[in-house]
Amino acid sequence: MKKQLIAICVIAFTHFCFGQEVVSTQGDSYSNASGSLDFTIGEVVINTVSDGNNDLTQGFHQTNWNFVGLEDHQPDFEVSVFPNPVEDALNIRTSHFEEVNYALYDSRGRLVVQNVLEAELTAIDVSKLAPGAYQLTLTGADQSNLKTFKLVKNH
């Protein structure tokens, strides 16, 4: 029992002494007459201070993560999907919209919106969807995948 207590104390002491160490390949330091700022990319947010008008966050902080991507199943099929991240309306622009279907899936893989492209520019109302990651899949008349987009819904 005594050995276990000593082992726990040594582990806890080591953890508290070295808990704030960061090994990073990116970062920088800035200083002027009123202060200095050191940062590393990859450090977690550990503290935020606010005076009501300004916020100061220690560590790496990005307010809107954008996990975006494209799976290009048919390179000859040209399409633009914007904006990403999206808030109210998602736009799909392509000159080859005939017989092209779209399906929007949430992060759990559930189908949330499905329809056919109606014109060169088709807008999808996503204002009522919950914030999070989504996947938009465009398929042709033969049900073959044309493109798959990874999107982010804010607010």
C-alpha positions in Angstrom: 0.0 0.0 0.0 2.8 2.3 0.9 4.6 1.7 -2.5 1.4 2.4 -4.4 0.9 5.7 -2.6 4.5 6.7 -3.3 4.1 5.7 -7.0 0.9 7.8 -7.3 2.6 10.8 -5.7 5.6 10.6 -8.1 3.2 10.3 -11.1 1.1 13.3 -9.9 4.2 15.4 -9.1 5.6 14.6 -12.6 2.3 15.5 -14.2 2.0 18.9 -12.5 5.7 19.8 -13.2 5.6 19.1 -16.9 1.9 19.5 -17.8 2.3 22.7 -19.7 5.2 21.7 -22.0 4.5 22.1 -25.7 6.6 20.7 -28.6 5.8 22.6 -31.7 7.2 23.2 -35.2 5.3 26.4 -35.8 4.9 29.7 -33.9 6.4 33.1 -33.3 7.1 35.8 -30.8 6.2 39.5 -31.0 7.0 42.3 -28.6 6.9 46.1 -28.2 7.1 48.6 -25.5 3.7 47.6 -24.0 4.1 43.8 -23.9 5.0 40.6 -25.7 3.2 37.8 -27.3 4.4 34.2 -27.8 2.4 31.6 -29.6 2.6 28.1 -31.0 0.4 26.5 -33.6 -1.2 23.4 -32.2 -1.6 24.4 -28.6 -5.0 24.0 -27.1 -7.0 27.0 -25.8 -6.2 27.2 -22.1 -7.6 30.5 -21.0 -9.7 33.4 -22.4 -9.8 36.9 -20.9 -12.3 39.6 -21.9 -12.8 43.3 -21.0 -16.2 43.4 -22.7 -14.9 44.7 -26.0 -11.8 42.6 -26.7 -11.0 39.0 -26.1 -7.6 37.5 -25.5 -7.2 33.8 -25.9 -4.1 31.9 -24.9 -3.0 29.1 -27.2 -4.2 28.2 -30.7 -7.7 29.3 -31.4 -9.8 29.1 -34.6 -13.4 30.1 -34.3 -14.7 28.2 -37.3 -13.1 24.9 -38.1 -13.4 24.2 -41.8 -13.2 20.5 -42.5 -13.7 20.7 -46.2 -12.8 18.5 -49.1 -13.8 17.1 -52.4 -13.9 13.5 -53.8 -13.6 13.9 -57.5 -15.3 10.8 -59.0 -15.8 12.3 -62.5 -13.0 14.8 -63.3 -14.8 15.9 -66.5 -17.8 17.1 -64.6 -17.3 20.7 -63.6 -19.2 22.2 -60.7 -18.8 24.8 -58.0 -20.4 24.5 -54.6 -20.3 27.7 -52.4 -20.0 29.2 -49.9 -18.2 26.8 -47.6 -18.7 27.2 -44.7 -22.4 27.9 -45.3 -25.0 29.7 -43.2 -28.3 30.1 -45.0 -28.1 29.0 -48.7 -25.8 26.6 -50.4 -25.2 27.2 -54.1 -24.4 24.6 -56.7 -23.3 26.0 -60.1 -22.8 23.8 -63.2 -23.5 24.0 -66.9 -24.3 20.3 -67.0 -27.2 20.2 -64.5 -29.6 18.0 -66.5 -30.4 14.7 -64.8 -28.1 15.5 -61.9 -29.3 14.7 -58.4 -28.0 16.1 -55.1 -28.2 14.6 -51.6 -27.0 16.3 -48.4 -26.1 14.0 -45.5 -25.3 15.0 -41.9 -22.3 13.9 -39.9 -24.1 10.7 -38.9 -24.8 9.8 -42.6 -28.5 10.6 -42.4 -30.1 12.1 -45.5 -31.3 15.6 -44.7 -32.0 17.1 -48.2 -32.4 15.5 -51.6 -33.5 16.8 -55.0 -32.6 17.4 -58.6 -30.5 20.3 -59.9 -33.0 22.7 -61.6 -30.8 25.2 -63.4 -27.2 26.3 -63.9 -27.4 27.8 -60.4 -29.4 25.9 -57.8 -29.7 27.2 -54.2 -30.4 24.9 -51.3 -32.0 26.4 -48.2 -29.9 25.1 -45.2 -30.9 27.8 -42.7 -32.9 25.4 -40.6 -30.2 22.7 -40.4 -28.1 22.4 -37.2 -24.5 23.6 -37.3 -22.0 20.9 -38.1 -20.3 18.9 -40.8 -22.3 17.7 -43.9 -21.6 15.9 -47.1 -23.1 16.8 -50.4 -23.1 14.1 -53.1 -23.9 14.8 -56.7 -25.0 11.8 -58.8 -25.8 11.3 -62.5 -28.8 9.8 -64.1 -27.2 6.3 -63.9 -26.8 6.8 -60.1 -23.0 7.1 -60.5 -21.3 9.5 -58.2 -20.0 12.7 -59.9 -18.6 14.6 -56.9 -18.8 14.5 -53.1 -18.2 17.7 -51.1 -17.5 18.0 -47.4 -19.1 21.1 -46.0 -19.5 23.0 -42.8 -22.7 24.6 -41.6 -22.2 27.6 -39.2 -24.8 29.1 -36.9 
